[in-house]
Amino acid sequence: MSASYQTVLWNRQKKIYDWVLGGFIVLYLATFISSNLIINPEITQETLIIRSFGTLAILLLHIILMIGPLARLNTVFLPLLYNRRHLGVTMFFLAAIHGIFSILQFHSLGNINPIVSVFVSNIHYESLTKFPFQSLGFVALIIFFLMAITSHDFWLHNLTPRIWKTLHMTVYVAYTLIILHVLLGVLQFETSPMFVFMLGVGMITIITLHLLAGRKEFQKDKPFQSQTIDHHVMVCSVDEIKENRAKVVCLEGERIAIFKYGNKVSAVSNVCKHQNGPLGEGKILDGCITCPWHGYQYLPHNGTSPPPFKEKVTTYKVKVVDREIWVDPAPFPEGTEVEPAIIM
C-alpha cells in the first residue's frame, strides 16, 4: 500500500518481474523475426512487424488470463498476480503496435479516413470466409486501451471498485473478439492448420483452468453445517488455525475470515476492498491483516485500514468456548470495533 499515488512502486519484485518480461519480449521477437526471414526471405518489414507483435500480444493475453485461476489453485503463482497489470499494459502496447501497422499497411493509401476504412472497406458481414475480421480486432484494442489507461489504483479508487472491476472484466469480451479476429483472419489468408491448433490449445487451457479454479471456489461456498447456540455457529477448534493465519468459512452466503493472533481471535469479511482479494488467505503482519494479492491491510478487531488509509470491511462477533470458536454470522457495519475473543 502507498499513502500517495505513484506511477510505479519499484520494489525488488517488480524490477525482477519487468526484467524477465522485457527479456522474454526481446527473445520472442528476435526468434520470430529471424526464423521468418530464414523461411521466407522475401517477407516485408511491415508484415514481420504485424505478425511478430500480433502473435506476441496474443500469447501474453493467454498468459494474463491464466494467472488468475493459477493463483487460486496454487499460491506459488501469487507473485505473477501481484504484477499482472504490468503485463496487461505491456500487452496493450504490443497489440497497439500490431494494430497501428496493420491500419497503415492496409487502410492508409485510400481517400477514406484509415479508421473509418477498417469498418467500411469490407462489408461482407454475412460471409464466414470473407468476414471483416479487422473490425473485431479494432474493438478489442479499444477495450485493451481503456483497461490500460485505468490500470492505476487512482482510477480504481475514483471509479469505485465495482465499476473498475466491471470494466476490467470486459477483458473476456476482448478475448472473444481476438479469437474471432484471428480465426476469421486465418480462414482468409492462411492455409496452415498450425495457427488454429495453437489457438485451440490456448483456449482449452484457459477454460480448463477457470473450471478447476471455479470448482475449488465452489467448495468454499458450501453452507457450513455445525452446532448453533444463541445465534453463534461453531466453526472450528482454535488448534485448527495457525498463529497469525485464518480459517475461511461460509455462513449465510458470506465468506468470513477468522484470524488467530496472540491468544486472540477476530473475524472479518474475507473480501478485500481493493480488488476483492481473499483476506483469509493472507496473514497478520505488524498487527494488521494483510491481503495476499496487493498488501492492503486491516486491523483485525475493527476491520479498518491503519491511517492514513480509509478502507473498511465488515466485522463479526466471535467467542471461544472450551477452545472451540463460535461466530455470529450477522455482520456489523464496516469498521465496527468488536472485542476479540480470548483464548484461555
C-alpha positions in Angstrom: 0.0 0.0 0.0 1.1 3.6 -0.5 -0.3 6.7 1.2 0.1 8.7 -2.1 -0.3 7.8 -5.8 2.9 7.0 -7.5 3.5 6.0 -11.1 5.0 2.6 -10.1 6.2 1.3 -6.7 9.5 -0.1 -7.9 10.2 -2.7 -5.3 12.7 -5.5 -6.0 10.0 -8.0 -7.0 8.6 -5.6 -9.7 12.0 -5.0 -11.0 12.7 -8.7 -11.4 9.3 -9.2 -12.9 9.7 -6.5 -15.5 13.3 -7.5 -16.4 12.1 -11.1 -17.0 9.2 -9.7 -19.1 11.4 -7.4 -21.1 13.9 -10.2 -21.8 11.1 -12.6 -22.9 9.7 -10.0 -25.3 13.2 -9.3 -26.9 13.9 -13.1 -27.1 10.5 -13.8 -28.7 10.7 -11.0 -31.3 14.2 -11.9 -32.2 13.4 -15.6 -32.6 10.2 -14.9 -34.5 11.7 -12.4 -36.9 14.9 -14.4 -37.6 13.0 -17.7 -38.2 10.6 -16.0 -40.6 13.4 -14.3 -42.5 15.1 -17.8 -42.9 11.8 -19.4 -44.1 10.7 -16.6 -46.3 13.5 -14.1 -47.1 11.1 -12.0 -49.3 8.8 -11.2 -46.4 8.4 -7.4 -45.9 9.3 -5.5 -42.8 5.8 -4.3 -42.3 4.5 -7.9 -42.4 7.1 -9.0 -39.9 6.2 -6.3 -37.5 2.4 -7.0 -37.8 2.9 -10.8 -37.3 5.5 -10.7 -34.6 3.8 -8.1 -32.4 0.4 -9.6 -33.0 1.3 -13.2 -32.1 3.3 -12.0 -29.0 0.3 -9.9 -27.8 -2.0 -12.9 -28.2 0.5 -15.1 -26.3 0.7 -12.6 -23.4 -3.1 -12.3 -23.4 -3.4 -16.0 -22.8 -0.8 -15.9 -20.0 -2.7 -13.0 -18.4 -6.0 -14.9 -18.4 -4.2 -18.0 -16.9 -2.7 -16.1 -14.0 -5.9 -15.6 -12.1 -7.1 -19.2 -11.9 -3.5 -20.4 -11.4 -3.2 -18.2 -8.3 -6.4 -19.6 -7.0 -5.2 -23.1 -7.5 -1.7 -22.6 -6.1 -0.3 -19.7 -4.1 3.1 -20.2 -5.8 1.6 -18.1 -8.7 0.7 -15.1 -6.5 3.8 -13.1 -7.4 2.6 -13.2 -11.0 -0.8 -11.9 -9.8 0.7 -9.0 -7.9 2.1 -7.5 -11.0 -0.4 -8.7 -13.6 -1.3 -5.1 -14.5 2.3 -4.6 -15.7 1.8 -7.5 -18.0 -1.6 -6.2 -19.2 -0.3 -2.7 -20.1 2.6 -4.3 -21.9 0.3 -6.5 -23.9 -1.8 -3.5 -24.9 1.3 -1.6 -26.3 2.3 -4.7 -28.3 -1.2 -5.1 -29.6 -1.3 -1.4 -30.4 1.9 -1.7 -32.5 0.3 -4.6 -34.4 -2.9 -2.6 -34.9 -1.3 0.6 -36.0 1.0 -1.0 -38.5 -2.0 -3.1 -39.8 -4.0 0.1 -40.4 -1.1 1.9 -42.0 -0.4 -1.1 -44.2 -3.9 -1.8 -45.4 -6.0 1.4 -44.9 -3.8 4.5 -45.2 -3.5 4.7 -49.0 -7.1 5.4 -49.9 -9.1 8.6 -49.7 -11.1 7.4 -46.7 -10.1 8.0 -43.1 -8.0 4.9 -42.2 -10.0 4.1 -39.0 -13.3 4.5 -41.0 -11.8 2.3 -43.7 -11.4 -0.5 -41.2 -15.2 -0.7 -40.9 -16.3 0.1 -44.4 -13.7 -1.3 -46.8 -15.1 -4.8 -46.3 -18.8 -5.1 -45.5 -19.2 -8.9 -46.0 -20.5 -9.4 -42.5 -22.8 -12.2 -43.8 -19.8 -14.3 -45.0 -17.7 -16.6 -42.9 -14.7 -16.7 -45.2 -14.8 -13.0 -46.1 -15.8 -11.6 -42.8 -14.2 -8.1 -41.9 -12.2 -9.6 -39.1 -10.1 -6.4 -38.7 -13.1 -4.6 -37.2 -13.2 -7.2 -34.4 -9.5 -6.6 -33.6 -10.0 -2.9 -33.5 -12.9 -3.1 -31.0 -10.8 -5.4 -28.8 -7.9 -2.9 -29.0 -10.2 -0.2 -27.7 -11.1 -2.3 -24.7 -7.5 -3.0 -24.0 -6.8 0.7 -24.2 -9.5 1.5 -21.7 -8.1 -1.1 -19.3 -4.5 0.1 -19.8 -5.3 3.8 -19.0 -7.3 2.9 -15.9 -4.9 0.2 -14.6 -3.6 2.5 -11.8 -5.1 2.5 -8.4 -6.0 6.2 -8.8 -8.7 5.1 -11.3 -9.8 2.1 -9.1 -10.4 4.5 -6.2 -12.2 7.2 -8.2 -14.3 4.9 -10.4 -15.1 2.8 -7.4 -14.0 -0.9 -7.1 -17.4 -2.1 -8.6 -17.2 0.0 -11.8 -13.4 -0.6 -12.1 -13.9 -4.4 -11.8 -16.7 -4.4 -14.3 -14.6 -2.5 -16.8 -11.6 -4.8 -16.4 -13.8 -8.0 -16.6 -14.5 -6.9 -20.2 -11.1 -8.5 -21.0 -13.1 -11.7 -21.7 -15.2 -9.8 -24.3 -12.0 -8.6 -25.8 -10.5 -12.1 -25.7 -13.6 -13.5 -27.6 -13.2 -10.7 -30.2 -9.5 -11.5 -30.6 -10.2 -15.2 -31.0 -12.7 -14.4 -33.8 -10.4 -11.9 -35.3 -7.6 -14.5 -35.6 -9.8 -17.4 -36.7 -11.6 -15.4 -39.4 -8.3 -13.9 -40.5 -6.7 -17.3 -40.8 -9.7 -18.5 -42.8 -8.9 -15.8 -45.4 -5.2 -15.8 -45.6 -3.5 -18.8 -44.0 -3.5 -22.4 -45.2 -1.6 -24.0 -42.4 -3.7 -25.5 -39.6 -0.9 -24.7 -37.0 -2.4 -21.3 -36.1 -5.8 -22.8 -35.4 -4.2 -25.7 -33.4 -2.2 -23.4 -31.2 -5.1 -21.1 -30.6 -7.3 -24.1 -29.7 -4.7 -25.3 -27.1 -4.6 -21.8 -25.6 -8.4 -21.6 -25.4 -8.8 -25.1 -23.9 -6.1 -24.4 -21.3 -7.8 -21.2 -20.2 -11.2 -22.8 -20.0 -9.9 -25.8 -18.1 -8.0 -23.6 -15.5 -11.1 -21.4 -14.9 -13.3 -24.5 -14.4 -10.8 -26.0 -11.9 -10.5 -22.8 -10.0 -14.3 -22.3 -10.1 -14.7 -25.8 -8.7 -12.3 -25.0 -5.9 -14.1 -21.8 -5.0 -17.5 -23.5 -5.2 -16.3 -26.0 -2.5 -15.6 -23.0 -0.2 -19.1 -21.6 -0.7 -20.9 -24.7 0.5 -23.1 -23.9 3.5 -21.3 -24.6 6.8 -23.2 -27.2 8.8 -22.5 -27.1 12.6 -23.9 -26.6 16.0 -25.7 -23.3 16.6 -26.2 -21.8 20.1 -27.5 -18.3 20.7 -27.1 -17.3 17.0 -23.5 -18.4 17.1 -22.2 -21.2 14.9 -19.3 -23.5 16.0 -16.8 -23.3 13.1 -13.6 -25.0 14.3 -11.1 -25.5 17.1 -8.5 -22.9 17.8 -5.9 -25.5 17.2 -7.0 -25.7 13.5 -5.8 -22.2 12.8 -2.1 -21.4 12.7 -0.8 -18.3 14.5 -1.4 -15.1 12.6 -3.4 -17.0 10.0 -7.1 -17.6 9.3 -9.7 -20.1 8.5 -12.4 -19.2 6.0 -15.9 -20.4 6.4 -19.1 -19.6 4.5 -22.0 -18.6 6.8 -25.3 -17.4 5.4 -23.8 -16.9 1.9 -20.9 -14.8 3.1 -17.2 -15.8 3.4 -15.8 -15.0 6.8 -12.1 -15.0 7.7 -11.4 -16.0 11.3 -7.9 -14.9 12.4 -5.9 -16.2 15.4 -3.2 -13.9 16.8 -1.6 -13.6 20.2 -4.2 -15.7 22.1 -7.0 -13.7 20.5 -9.5 -14.5 17.7 -11.3 -12.0 15.4 -13.5 -12.4 12.4 -13.8 -10.1 9.4 -15.2 -10.3 5.8 -13.0 -12.3 3.6 -13.3 -9.7 0.8 -10.6 -7.1 0.4 -11.9 -3.6 -0.6 -9.1 -3.2 -3.2 -9.8 -5.9 -5.8 -11.9 -8.4 -3.8 -8.8 -10.3 -2.7 -9.2 -13.2 -0.3 -8.1 -11.7 3.1 -8.4 -15.2 4.7 -5.5 -16.4 2.6 -3.3 -13.7 3.9 -1.7 -13.3 7.3 -1.3 -10.8 10.1 1.8 -8.6 9.7 2.7 -5.8 12.1 -0.6 -6.4 13.8 -2.7 -6.0 10.6 -4.5 -8.5 8.4 -2.5 -8.2 5.1 -4.2 -9.1 1.8 -2.2 -11.7 -0.2 -2.9 -10.0 -3.5 -1.7 -6.5 -3.1 -0.8 -5.9 0.5 -3.8 -3.9 1.6 -4.1 -4.0 5.4 -6.9 -4.0 8.1 -6.9 -4.1 11.8 -8.4 -7.4 12.9 -10.6 -6.0 15.8 -12.4 -3.3 13.7 -11.8 -4.1 10.0 -10.4 -0.6 9.3 -7.1 0.2 7.5 -4.5 1.9 9.6 -4.2 5.7 9.0 -4.0 7.4 6.6 -5.9 4.7 4.7 -9.7 4.7 4.8 -10.8 1.2 3.6 -13.1 -0.7 5.9 -14.6 -4.3 5.9 -17.4 -5.8 8.0 -16.6 -7.4 11.3 -18.3 -10.3 13.2 -18.8 -11.2 16.9 -16.7 -14.2 18.0 -16.4 -16.2 21.2 -14.2 -19.1 22.3 -15.7 -21.8 24.5 -13.5 -24.8 25.5 -11.1 -24.0 22.7 -13.9 -24.0 20.1 -14.5 -20.9 18.0 -18.1 -19.7 17.6 -19.1 -17.0 15.2 -22.3 -14.9 14.9 -23.0 -14.8 11.1 -24.8 -11.4 11.5 -22.3 -8.8 10.2 -21.6 -5.5 12.0 -21.4 -2.3 9.8 -18.0 -1.9 8.1 -15.4 -0.6 10.5 -17.3 -1.6 13.7 -15.0 -2.4 16.6 -15.6 -5.8 18.1 -13.8 -7.1 21.2 -11.6 -10.1 20.2 -12.4 -13.4 21.8 -9.7 -14.5 24.2 -8.2 -18.0 24.0 -7.9 -19.4 27.6 
